[in-house]
Amino acid sequence: MDRQDKNRMWTAVHAGDAIDEHTAVSILGAGHGELSEVMHAAHTVTARRFGREVSLCAIANVRSGNCSEDCSFCAQSSHYKGTPAPVYPLMSAEEMKDCSRRAAAEPIEFFSYVTSGRALGDESLDKVCGTVEDLDSSVSEGMSHCASLGCLDYEALCRLKKSGVVRYHHNLETARSHFSEVCTTHSFDERIRTIRDARRAGLAVCSGGLLGLGESHAQRVELAMELAAEKVDSIPLNFLIPIPGTPLEHMEQMKPLEILLSIAMFRLTNPHAEVRMAAGRPALRNLQAFIFPAGCNGLMVGDFLTVEGQGIKDDLQMLDDLGLSVRK
């Protein structure tokens, strides 16, 4: 970053504005000696908007595997053989309720039901909606419920909203210009349509992406700008964990410095959205706590879809050590 880039960054921060595309690209190319200044700018934005509170979320993989889509990073795709992902149909209502009860026993703000596949069918959707409607008040009042059920249409999303779901998760995954390199069985525009329909149905929108798929710095910024244009409420950032059996199994993982600069870039291009660290934290090794000064105010805890997470007790200890509190 040159002095002009840094001046533009700080001008935007002090004005409460998002940084421009040129500045965003320069941040991703910053060196180790510039990391502290970039993180300081990102943390300034986070502290102003969210204080010292961190939002925790968790997910349950309530239907796994046999997915018709060919997303090149995903172990659940039926296009790839020999991946470690489990395969099972939609859980029963009681099994899903048990997942919710376990999550509600922890200081978790958002809990999401996640299913594999292009989109959940009507009968299965009714089962998920009925599960949410039938939850005990101790669960439904103490924790907000989300869903990630694929490319649902507007009517289905309205049904979810009516059941008590408050937020819909649907990642854009990568930049529009890179999407066809990652998935060919559906389009980027279909994903955009789903998040717009979710917003129209009255749901908050959680939409982010997966970095480290072979995209350029400019394409990472392209994704960040698309999310800003859609005014999403929460941006979960995932960093590729190469999974055996998928086309990206030999992709090199992003380095810790690159991950931290990426988090800061998404924070500075989306100053009003939550920025949530999701899958890929092991790539940071002993720098995991740096995600918060880099711009995160949210954290996904527990296990992910096909990858094991770390224990929530360790995460709560990390937050306490940093003097951060958990938002409820």
N, C-alpha and C positions, 0 to 999 in steps of 0.2 A: 504494500500500500504506500502510495506517495502522500505527501502532506495535503494535497488537494482532496484526495480520497478521505483522509481522516477528518478534514474540515467539514466535508459534506456529511460524513457520518454523524459528527457531533452537532452540526446545525440541525439535522433531522431529529436527533435525540432531544435536544433542548426545546425544540418546537412541538414535540409530541407527535411527529410525523414518521411515516415509514421512509426508509432509505430508498434511493432509486436503484435501478437495475445495474448501472455501471458500478456503483459503490458496493452493491451486493456481490458482484463477481470479484471485485478486488479483495473483499474480505475473505473469500474462499481461497485466494492465492496468497494470503498473508503468511509471514514466516513466524517462527517461534518467538522472536523478539517483539512481535506486534500482538501476540495473543493476549497479553494482560490488558492492553488498551481496548481491544475489541471486546473482551469479556466485561470490562468495566462499563463500556457503553451499553452492552446488552443487559447487564445486571441493573443498571440505572433505569432502564425501561421496565424491567420486570418488577423492581421494587416499587416504582411509582404506581404501577397498575395493580399489582397483586400483593404488595407488602412482603411479609415473611411467611406467608401461608403456602403450603404445598397441597395440591389436590391428588389424592390417591384413587386409582381405579383398578379394577380386576375384571377378568373375563372367564367365561366357562365355554369350552368347546363342546356344544351340546349336540352337534352332528359333525362327524369327521370323515374325511376321505371321499373317494369316488366322485370327485368334482369333474364336471365336464369341461371346465376351462383349462387353458394351457399356459397359465402364468408360469414363467420359466424359473421362478424362485421357489415355487410352492410344492411342498412334499405331499399335499393332499390331492394334487391333480391326477386323474386317472390316465393321463397321457404318459406318465413316467412310472416305470416299474422299479421295485426294489427300494423305495424310499421307506424311512422308518415311521411314517405317520400311521397311527391307528385308523381303522375303518369301522364305523358303527353308525346305525341309524339314529334318528332324533330320539333323544332321551325321553323317558316318560315324564309326565308333569311332576310327579313326586321327586324324581331324580333332579329335575331342574330346580325345584323348590329347595332341595337339600343344598345345592350349589349356592343359592341365594342366601340361605341361612348361615352357611359357613362364612360367606363374604361379610354378612352383616355383623358377625361377631368381631370383626376387625374394624379399624377406623377408616373405612373405605367410603368415598363419596359417591362413586359411580360404579355400577356393576352391569356387565353386558353379556347377553346371550349371543353366541356366535355360531353360525352354521356354515358348512362347506356347500358349494354348489352355486350355480348362476343366480338363482333366486329361490326362496322358500315358497313351496306351493300353498294353496289355500288351506288345505286340511292341516298341514303342519303349522302354518301361521296361526290358525285358530288355537292350536294347542299351546303355542308360546304365549299368545294374548291371554288365554284362559289361565295360564300359570301365573302371569303377572297380576291378573285381576283377583286371584284367589290367595295371594300371599298374606300371611299374618300381618297385622298392623305393625308389630315390632320390627318386621323386615321392610315393609313397604314405606313406612314413615321415616325410618332411620337411614335410608340409603336410596339414591336415585337409580332407576333402571334404564338401561340402554339396550340397543340391539344392533346386530350386524348380520343381516340376513340376505345379503346380495342385492341385485338390481330390482328391488321392489317397485311397483308402480304407485301412483299417487293414492289410489283407493286403499291399497294394502298399508301404506304408510299412515293414512288416516285411521285405519283400524288399530294399528300399533299405538298411535297417540291416544286414542280413546281408552285403550286398556290400561294406561298408566305409564307407558314408556315415555321418557322425556327427551331422549337424545338418540340420534341415529348415526352409526359409524359406517363410513363408506370411503375408504382411501382412494385417492386418485392414483396412487402408487408411484408414478413417475411423470416426467414432463410429457406434454402432448407430442412433441417432436420425437420422443424416444419410446412412446407407448407400444408401437407396433413391433419393436425389438423385444418386448417383454411379454406381450400377449396378443394373440391373433383371433381369439374366439369371441371377443367383444371389443367395442371401441371405447376410446377416451370419452367421446361425446355421450355414450350411454352412462358412464359414471358421473359425468357432469349433470345429466338429466336427473339421475337418482338423488343427488344431493340437493338439487333445486326443488324437486318434488317433496323431499323431506322437509325442507324449509317451508314450503307452501302448505304442508300438512300441519304446521305448527310445532315441529320438532326442532330442537337445537341440532347443530351439525358438527360431528367430529370427523374430520377428514385430513389425512396427511399423506405420507408416502413411505417408501422404502428406498433408502439411499445405498449406493454401492453396487448398482446393477450395470455398471459400465457407462453410465451417463457422464456428460461433461460438466464442468463447473457452471457453464451457461445454462445447461438443462436443469441443474438443481435450482438455480435462480428462477428459471421459467416456471417450475413447479411452485415455488414459493409465491411468485407473483400471481399465479392462477388461483391459489388458495386465498390470497389477499383480495383478489377481485370478487371471489365468491363470498367473502366476509364470513368464513367459517368460524365457529365458536371455539373449537379445540383442534390443535394440530398434533397428532401423535407422530413422532419420528421414530422410524425403525431403521436399523442398519443391518445390512445383509449378513446372515449367518449361513454360509454355503452348506447346503444339505445334500448328502450323497444320493445319487439317483436323479437329481434335477439337472437341467442344462447348465446351471450356474454353480455346480458343485466344486469347480476348480477356480472360481473367482476369488481373487485376493481380497481379504477384508480391509476395510478402511482403517487408517491409522488413527490413534487417539487425537492427535492435533487436528486432523482433517474432520473428525467427528465434532469436536468442540467448536471449530470455526463454522461448521454447518449449522449447529444448534444456534449459535449467535446470529448467523445470517437469517434464519427463519424467524427468530425473535425480532430482529431489527426491521424485517420486511412486513411483519405482522404484529405490530406493537399492542394491539388490543385483544389478540387471541391467546388462549392458553397454548403453551408449547409443552408437550408431554413426552417424556422419554419412554419409549416402549421397548421393542425387542432389539437386541444387539449390544446391550451394556457390557458383556464380557470382553468385547473388543477394546474397551477403555482400560482394561486391567485395573491397576491401582489408582486410576484417575476418575473413578465413577462419581465421586463427590463434586467434581468440577462441573457437572452438568447444570448445577444450580446457578453458580456465578456466570455460566455461559448463556443462561437465558431460560432454562426450564422452570416452570412453576407447577408441573404435573409429573406424575410418575405412575407407570403401570407396575403393579406388584404381583407376585405369585407367578404361576406358570403361564406360558404363552400358548399359541395354538398347537404347535408341534415341537416346541423347544422348552426345556425346563428352565424355570426362573430360579431366583435365589429366595431364601426365606424372608417373609415380611418382617420378622424380628430384626434382621440385619439392616433392612431399609429404615425401619423406625429408629434404630440406634444411630444410623448415619444422619438422619434428619435432626435428631436430638443433639448430636455432636456438633452440627453446623448451626445450632440455635434456631432451627426452622420449626414451625408448628404445622400440624396436619389440619387441613380445612375439612369441616364437616357441614 
